[in-house]
């Protein structure tokens, strides 16, 4: 049961970062304070989803094919989010 639950959570986490696209069509989401909060929130979620997937795969021993796919994609999201946060920090220096 734990294997299926972790796999479902990781699979749901794959699609949540894509919700930023319709969210950014609103004018209020493009203004400075809201845009920064949205970007930080999504980056934090993507980092959390990568950590969760790796922890479930490695420490939780959830090793099915779908979990492997979820882990790889969430790790790519994590690297992208760290890169985005790095560019923000570098731009503020």
Secondary structure, 3 states (H helix, E strand, C coil): CHHHHHHHHHHHHHHHCCHHHHHCCCHHHHCHHHHHHHHHHHHHHHHHHHHHHHHHHHCCCCCCHHHHHHHHHHHHHHHHHHHHHHHHHHHHC
